[in-house]
C-alpha cells in the first residue's frame, strides 16, 4: 500500500519538468554526474569531501518508462512525480554516503542495507548539440530496497514513504490500495537489460581481486532475465532524488544566455507547483 501526503496531490507539474524531460530525451544515454558527500579521512582539516561519478537517468519515480521487453506487472497510472531516479548496487560507496550524510547518520554497513537515506546530492546533465543547456538538480536522495512494502516497516521505509510520497501527485481520486511501492521497484528492475541486471551479480565492487568472494554466485559478465533473481535483487537498489533546487543554464544563444533557478517552496508557492522561479544571468 502506498503512503503519500494528500496535500501534494493537489500540486501541478513542476514548471521545469517538461523541458528537462525533453532535453534528456535528446541524450543517448541520458547520463549525468552525481555528487555525494563522504567523511574525510582521519586528520583531514575538513569534515566531508565530495565524491562524483557518472550515472544514468532511469525515469521519474512513479512514471515507469514503457519497455516492451519488461514482463513486470505495472502499477496503474495513479501518480506522477518530479523526482529523477537512477539504479545502483547496494555495495557501491554512494549508497553508504547517501545514508551516512542523512539526518539518520547511519554508521555501519548493516544500517544501509534496506530502504532509507536522505543524504544531500547534486546531479548535473550537459545537453549538447543545438540545446547547449546544463541542468543541475540538488536535493536529497532516498534508496528503495526490497523491504519497501514489508509488513514491519523500518524507520528507513517510513522515511522514504513520507519524503518521497509527499512529492507524488495523484492523477485521480481513489485507487490508492491498487498501487504498490514494491511493484514499482520491480518494474524499474525489469526495465534494465539482461546485462545490467547481471551486473548486480558482479564480484564485490572495490574489493581487491585477491580477496575471497562467493565465486559460485558472483562473476563478471553475468546476465539475468528473472525479475526475482535472488542474487541480483539482493544487491539492486533504486535511488530517488527529491529535488529542492533545479537550475537550467541555457547557453544556446551567446547573446541571450540565461540561467533559471527553480526553488522548492511547498508552503508559500503552492500555486506554482510549489516552486519559486528566478531568471538570472548565466
N, C-alpha and C positions, 0 to 999 in steps of 0.2 A: 504494500500500500504506500502511496506517495505521501510525503509530508510537505506541504507548501504553505506559504503565508498568503492568505486570501487578499490582503491589500495589494500585493504585487500583481495579481491577476487583472487589475484594472488599468495597468500601465500599457501604453502603446509601445511599439518597437523603438529601440534606441535610434536617434537621428543619424548616427554614423553607420549603422549596420548594413544597409542595402549597398552602399558604395563600397564599404570594406569587403563585403562578400563578393561583389562583382570583381573587384581588383584581385582577390585571392583566386577567383576562377581563371584569371589570366596567367597564374603561376603554375608551372608544371615541373615539380610538385610545389604546393604552397608551403615551402619551408620557411622557418623563422629561427631567429636566435633567441634562446630563452636564458634569462639571467636569474640566478638564485643567490642566496647568501649562505656562507658556511662559516663555522667557527674558525678563527685564525689560529695558526699553530702556536703552541706554547712559547711565551716570550715575545710574541709579536706586540708592537705598540698599538695595534688596533684590535677591536673585538671580533670583527667579521671581515671576510674577504669575498669578493664577487666570484662567481663561477658561471661560465657561459657554455652553451653547446647548441647545435642545430637540432630542431625538432620538426615534425610535420603536423600541420593543422589537419584535424580529422573531422571537422564539422562542429556545429554548435550543439551544446547539451540539449537533449530532448528533441532534437531535429535530426535524427539518424539519416545520413545520406542514403539515397537509393543505391542498391547494388544487386544486380541480377544473380550474382554468384553467391549471395549470402542467404542461407537457408534458415537463419534465426527468425523466430517469431517476433514480429514487430509490435510495439505498443500502438494503441490507437492515437491518432494525432490530436492530443488534448492540450499539449503545452508547446510553447516556444521559449527561447531564452536568447540573451545576448552574450552568452558565455562560451568562448572558444575552448576546444578540447584538444588534447594530444594523448598518445598512448606511451607507456614506458614499462620497464621491467622493475619490479619492486627491489631488485638487487642493485639497481643503479643508484649512484650517490645522490642524484637530485631528489629522490623520494625522501631520504633521510633529512635532507636540507629543508624540504618543504614542511616536514613535521617539526624539526628541531628549532626552526625560527618562528613557529606559530605561537599563539597565545598559550597553548598547552605545554610548550617546551619539552617535547619528548627527548629522553636522554639515552635510551637503549634501543637496540635493533628490534627487540620484542615489541616495542611501542609503536613501530612504524609498519607493522605487517598488515593491518586492516585499513578500513576507511578512516579518513580524518585529515589532519593537516591544517592549512590556513596560513602558511608562511607567505611572505611577500615575494612576488615575481614580477619580471618585466619581459614582454615578448616584443620583438621588432621584426617587421617584414619590410623588404625593399622590393617594390614592384617596378620592373624595368620597362623598356620599350617606350612608347609614347606616354605612358601613365606617369612615370618618374615620380612616384609617391612613396613616402615612408610612413608606415603605421607603427605606432608604439602603444602597447596595451599594458598598463600597470595595474596590479590588483593583488588578490590573494588566490592561492592555488589549493584546491581540495582534491584528495586522492580517493577514488572509488574502487573498492575491492569486493570480493565475493561475499563479504559479511554484510553488505549494504541492506539486505532485507531479512537478516536473521531474526529469529523470534526474540532473542535477548539483545537489545540494542546497546552497543557500547557508547561511550561518550563521544568517540570519533564519528560514529554513524549519526548520532543525534546532531553533531556539529555540521556535518555535510548536508543533511536533510534540511536543517534550519537555514544555513547560509546560502546554499545553492537554491533551495526551494523558494526562498523569498524573492529570488530573481527570475523565477519561472512564471511566464504569463499563461493563464488559462485561456484557451481559444473559444471555449464554450462552457456552459454550466453543466455540472453533473458528470458522471463517469469516472470520478477520481479513483474509485476502487478497481477500475479496469486497467489502471496504469501502474507499471512496476518498475522500480529502480533497477532491480536485478535483470529484468528483461531488456532494459535499455543498455545496460552494461554488456550483456551477452551479444546484443546486436552490434555494438561497436567492435567487439572482438571478432565477430563474424565478418565484418567489413574488411578485415585485414587479409592480405594474400596468404596462401599456404606457407610461403617462405617467411613472411613477417610473423605469422602465428608460430612457426617453428623456431624463430629466433628467441622466443621465450623459453626455449629448451637448450639454450647455449650453456657452455660451462660458465661458472661464476664470473661476471664482469669484473675486471680489475684485479682478479686473483692471479698470482704468479702461475705460469703454466706448469711449474714443477710441483705445485701444491696438489694434494689429493682431492678428488671430487668424484661424484657418482657418474662414472663413465657409462653405466648401463642406461641411464635416463637422460643424460646431458651430453650433447655433442654439437659441434658446429655443422651448419648446412642442413639441419633438420627441417622437415616440412610437417605441417599439421593441418588436417581437414576437419577433425572432430571439434565441434563447438565446445565440448566439455572435456577436451584433452586435459588429463589430470595435472601433468607437469606444467604445461603452458598456462593453464588457468591459474595455477598456484602463483605464478610469477607475473601474470598480466595485470596491469593497472591502467585505469583511465583517469586522466587528470583534467579537472575543470578549472579554468581561470575565471574568477568572478571579477570583472573589471571595475576599477574605481576612477581611472583617468585614461582616456584614449586621445592620442594626438595623431592628426593627419597632416603631414607636411607635403604640400603639392609643389613640385619643382618643374612641372611640365612646361611652364612658360616663364623664362627668367625675368620678364618684366611684370609679371602678375603673381609671383610666388606668394603663397600664404601658408600659415600653419593654423589649424583649427584644433582647439583643445576642448574636449568634452569631459566634464567632471560630474561624477555621480553624486546626486543630492536628492535622495528619495523623499526627504521630508519637506523641502521647500520648492522643489521644481517638478512637482507631480504632474503638471500639465504638459511637460515636455519630456515625457518618458523618464522623469527623474534625473535628467541631465541638464547641466548648465553649459552653454556654448560660448566660446570666446574666439574671436578672429585675431590672429597675431601675425607679426612679421615672421618669415621663416628663419 
